[in-house]
Amino acid sequence: MVQSAQEQVARIVKKYGSSEHVPVVEVAYADVPHPVERLGLFVSIVLGEGVIQITSAAGQAVWDAALIGAAAGAFALLIGL
């Protein structure tokens, strides 16, 4: 695949420009574990921010059964996302 791309570039350069300076086609490989790790870190940060928002919102209210249920539901919803 790279060889055919290099040949095509050489034909185009020969047709429209100088054949002395044919650019070299190179291949770049993706590092798959790196984006996976970054996505995991992003999810951890978002989860932590969500927990902080839930606790700061519930910290100003009196804790009763309804608030505990709402906080548990919000946490379950946050984890489910």
NORMOZI-V928495 format. One record per pair of residues at least 12 apart in sequence whose ideal C-beta (glycine too) atoms are under 6 Angstrom apart, sorted by the first residue. I is the first residue (numbers start at 0). GAP is how many residues later the second one is. D is the distance in whole Angstrom. If there is no record, write none. Layout:
# NORMOZI-V928495
i = (I:I)
gap = (GAP:GAP)
d = (D:D)
This chain:
# NORMOZI-V928495
i = (1:1:4:5:8:9:49:53:57)
gap = (23:25:20:19:16:12:28:20:13)
d = (6:6:5:5:6:5:4:5:5)
